[in-house]
Amino acid sequence: MFLLPDSYIEIKKTGKKGRGVFAKKDVRAGTIIGDFLGKIVNDEEADKLEKKYGLYATYFDEYRSIFPNLKQNGVHLINHSCMPNCDVYPYEAHLLFFAARYIFAGEELTISYGIEGPSTAKDTNYPCFCDSLLCNGTMFIAKKNREEIEAFFEKKLNIFAKIIKTNTVLKKLSAYPEHIQDFDFINLYANLDKKPYVLKSHKLPNLEENRKIMRQTGRIIYFYKLQIKIIAVNKLVVISQLTS
């Protein structure tokens, strides 16, 4: 389910990724895009549904997933990217998709599917078609990153998830948060097509300040006097480019 008004988003066909969700207007960081509604299914059922319909289910708890109603439009149509502009926040046993940084009109809304790497060579390969600068070629993420995300989800969802039975269909909440804050484990990636945010400082600000700038502007941070462009910020480091 989308929580943004229809005037903010549109669904269009993409090349290799099927349908995608695009912003028709600028969206501020922290804005809630929608709520991932659907049926709570166990892992065995989720695997069957994936083989039949494709990759639509999302994580609910250690043993269960949420499978959406494919007859309705919703955040399950948001595609994966290795440089996503959206993320997920667990709230009262619901998964809220929100803008991780400022999103510009015309951008495709994307998220990291955060799939844990295969345990054997025979496991399914999940190729990525985002074609971003930092594309990994796969939707897999490092085990450590996956564990950190799951720990955060379990902490937020645990109380509510325990009382929700398998096969329950999640319904729209009576109220939602107005805004989602930043969390340092969320990787932030700049829009590489927009004019950079220019700073004339002779030294780089701390990690927290870089996060704040990128989240609020959605742009590459360009340190003109240092000839450095920061294109991404994560929990521990910034990813930068030297300019000539």
C-alpha positions as CSV (number, residue, x, y, z in Angstrom):
1,M,0.0,0.0,0.0
2,F,1.2,3.5,-0.9
3,L,0.8,6.2,1.7
4,L,2.1,9.0,-0.5
5,P,-0.6,10.6,-2.6
6,D,-1.0,9.5,-6.2
7,S,0.3,12.9,-7.3
8,Y,3.7,11.9,-6.0
9,I,4.3,8.5,-7.6
10,E,3.7,6.6,-10.8
11,I,4.2,3.0,-11.9
12,K,6.0,2.5,-15.2
13,K,7.6,-0.4,-17.0
14,T,11.4,-0.6,-16.8
15,G,13.8,-2.5,-19.1
16,K,15.0,-5.6,-17.3
17,K,13.2,-5.1,-14.0
18,G,9.5,-5.2,-15.0
19,R,7.4,-2.5,-13.4
20,G,9.0,0.1,-11.2
21,V,7.8,3.0,-9.0
22,F,8.9,6.6,-9.9
23,A,8.7,9.9,-8.1
24,K,6.5,12.5,-9.9
25,K,7.5,15.2,-7.3
26,D,10.5,15.7,-5.0
27,V,10.2,13.6,-1.8
28,R,12.0,14.7,1.4
29,A,14.2,12.4,3.5
30,G,12.3,10.5,6.1
31,T,9.0,10.6,4.2
32,I,7.0,7.4,4.5
33,I,6.4,5.9,1.0
34,G,4.0,3.1,2.0
35,D,3.3,0.1,4.2
36,F,4.1,-3.4,3.0
37,L,0.7,-5.1,3.5
38,G,0.0,-8.7,2.8
39,K,-0.4,-12.2,4.2
40,I,2.0,-13.7,6.8
41,V,3.4,-16.9,5.4
42,N,6.0,-19.4,6.7
43,D,9.3,-19.9,4.8
44,E,8.1,-23.0,3.0
45,E,5.0,-21.2,1.6
46,A,7.2,-18.1,0.8
47,D,9.5,-20.3,-1.3
48,K,6.5,-21.8,-3.2
49,L,5.1,-18.4,-3.9
50,E,8.4,-17.1,-5.1
51,K,8.8,-19.9,-7.6
52,K,5.3,-19.3,-8.9
53,Y,5.1,-15.4,-8.9
54,G,8.7,-14.1,-8.5
55,L,10.5,-12.2,-5.8
56,Y,7.7,-10.3,-4.0
57,A,7.7,-11.5,-0.4
58,T,9.7,-9.6,2.3
59,Y,11.1,-10.5,5.7
60,F,8.7,-10.5,8.7
61,D,10.6,-12.5,11.3
62,E,13.1,-15.3,11.5
63,Y,10.7,-18.0,10.1
64,R,8.1,-16.0,8.2
65,S,7.6,-13.5,5.4
66,I,4.9,-11.1,4.2
67,F,3.5,-11.9,0.7
68,P,1.5,-9.0,-0.9
69,N,-1.7,-9.0,-2.8
70,L,-0.4,-8.9,-6.4
71,K,-3.7,-7.6,-7.7
72,Q,-3.1,-4.3,-5.9
73,N,-0.3,-1.7,-6.4
74,G,1.9,-1.1,-3.5
75,V,5.5,-0.8,-2.2
76,H,6.1,-4.5,-3.3
77,L,6.6,-3.0,-6.7
78,I,9.7,-1.0,-5.6
79,N,12.7,-2.5,-7.3
80,H,16.1,-3.5,-5.8
81,S,19.2,-1.3,-6.3
82,C,22.7,-1.5,-5.0
83,M,22.5,2.3,-4.5
84,P,18.9,2.6,-3.1
85,N,17.2,5.8,-2.1
86,C,14.7,4.2,0.2
87,D,14.8,1.9,3.2
88,V,12.5,0.0,5.6
89,Y,11.5,0.8,9.2
90,P,9.7,-1.8,11.4
91,Y,6.7,-0.2,13.1
92,E,4.0,-2.1,15.1
93,A,4.6,-5.4,13.2
94,H,4.4,-3.4,9.9
95,L,7.3,-2.6,7.5
96,L,7.2,1.0,6.4
97,F,9.1,2.0,3.3
98,F,10.5,5.5,3.5
99,A,12.8,7.9,1.7
100,A,16.3,7.3,3.0
101,R,17.5,10.6,1.5
102,Y,16.0,13.4,-0.6
103,I,14.5,11.9,-3.7
104,F,14.1,14.0,-6.9
105,A,11.2,14.0,-9.3
106,G,11.8,11.5,-12.1
107,E,13.9,9.2,-9.9
108,E,12.9,5.5,-9.6
109,L,12.3,4.6,-6.0
110,T,14.6,1.7,-5.0
111,I,15.5,-0.3,-2.0
112,S,18.1,-3.0,-1.2
113,Y,16.3,-6.3,-0.9
114,G,19.1,-7.3,1.5
115,I,19.1,-11.0,0.6
116,E,21.6,-13.1,2.6
117,G,24.3,-14.7,0.5
118,P,23.9,-18.4,-0.6
119,S,24.9,-21.1,1.8
120,T,25.7,-23.5,-1.1
121,A,26.7,-23.1,-4.7
122,K,23.3,-24.6,-5.7
123,D,21.3,-21.9,-4.0
124,T,19.4,-19.5,-6.1
125,N,21.3,-16.6,-7.6
126,Y,19.6,-13.3,-7.5
127,P,21.1,-11.2,-10.3
128,C,20.8,-7.4,-10.0
129,F,20.0,-5.2,-13.0
130,C,20.2,-1.8,-11.4
131,D,23.3,-0.9,-13.5
132,S,24.3,1.6,-10.8
133,L,27.9,2.8,-10.4
134,L,28.3,0.5,-7.3
135,C,26.3,-2.4,-8.7
136,N,27.4,-5.8,-7.2
137,G,25.7,-7.8,-9.9
138,T,23.6,-9.6,-7.3
139,M,21.0,-8.7,-4.7
140,F,23.0,-10.6,-2.0
141,I,24.5,-8.6,0.9
142,A,27.2,-9.5,3.3
143,K,26.2,-11.8,6.1
144,K,27.3,-9.3,8.8
145,N,25.1,-6.6,7.3
146,R,22.1,-9.0,7.0
147,E,22.5,-10.0,10.7
148,E,22.7,-6.3,11.8
149,I,19.5,-5.6,9.9
150,E,17.7,-8.6,11.3
151,A,18.7,-7.8,14.8
152,F,17.2,-4.3,14.4
153,F,14.0,-5.7,12.9
154,E,13.6,-8.3,15.7
155,K,14.1,-5.7,18.4
156,K,11.4,-3.5,16.9
157,L,9.0,-6.2,15.7
158,N,9.5,-8.9,18.4
159,I,6.7,-7.9,20.8
160,F,4.1,-7.5,18.0
161,A,5.3,-10.3,15.7
162,K,4.8,-12.9,18.5
163,I,1.1,-12.2,18.7
164,I,0.4,-12.3,15.0
165,K,-0.4,-15.7,13.7
166,T,0.7,-17.2,10.4
167,N,-1.8,-16.6,7.6
168,T,-2.9,-13.3,9.1
169,V,-3.5,-10.6,6.5
170,L,-1.9,-7.3,7.7
171,K,-4.4,-4.4,7.5
172,K,-3.8,-0.6,7.2
173,L,-2.9,0.9,10.6
174,S,-5.2,3.6,12.1
175,A,-2.2,6.0,12.3
176,Y,1.4,6.2,11.0
177,P,4.5,8.2,12.1
178,E,4.9,11.5,10.3
179,H,8.6,11.0,9.7
180,I,11.3,8.4,10.0
181,Q,14.6,9.4,11.5
182,D,18.1,8.4,10.2
183,F,19.9,5.3,11.4
184,D,23.6,4.9,11.0
185,F,23.4,1.4,9.7
186,I,21.5,2.6,6.6
187,N,23.8,3.2,3.6
188,L,23.1,6.5,1.9
189,Y,23.8,6.9,-1.8
190,A,23.7,10.2,-3.7
191,N,21.8,10.9,-6.9
192,L,24.7,10.9,-9.4
193,D,22.8,12.8,-12.1
194,K,22.0,16.0,-10.1
195,K,24.4,18.9,-9.6
196,P,26.6,18.3,-6.6
197,Y,26.3,20.1,-3.3
198,V,29.5,22.2,-3.2
199,L,31.5,22.9,0.0
200,K,34.6,25.0,0.0
201,S,36.1,23.7,3.2
202,H,39.7,22.6,3.3
203,K,38.9,19.5,5.4
204,L,36.2,16.9,5.4
205,P,33.5,17.1,8.0
206,N,32.9,14.1,10.4
207,L,30.9,11.1,9.3
208,E,27.7,12.3,11.0
209,E,27.8,15.7,9.2
210,N,28.4,14.0,5.8
211,R,25.3,11.8,6.5
212,K,23.2,14.8,7.4
213,I,24.2,16.7,4.2
214,M,23.6,13.7,1.9
215,R,20.3,12.8,3.5
216,Q,18.9,16.3,3.3
217,T,20.1,17.1,-0.2
218,G,20.3,13.8,-1.9
219,R,23.3,15.1,-3.8
220,I,27.0,14.2,-4.3
221,I,29.0,16.2,-1.7
222,Y,31.8,18.0,-3.7
223,F,34.7,19.5,-1.7
224,Y,35.9,21.9,-4.3
225,K,39.3,22.8,-2.7
226,L,40.1,19.2,-2.0
227,Q,38.8,17.9,-5.4
228,I,36.9,15.1,-3.7
229,K,33.4,14.0,-4.4
230,I,31.5,11.9,-1.8
231,I,29.0,9.6,-3.4
232,A,27.9,7.4,-0.5
233,V,28.0,7.3,3.3
234,N,27.6,4.2,5.5
235,K,28.1,3.4,9.2
236,L,31.9,3.5,9.1
237,V,33.2,5.2,6.0
238,V,32.4,7.5,3.1
239,I,32.8,6.4,-0.5
240,S,34.5,9.1,-2.5
241,Q,35.9,9.9,-5.9
242,L,38.9,12.1,-6.7
243,T,38.3,14.6,-9.4
244,S,40.9,15.8,-11.9
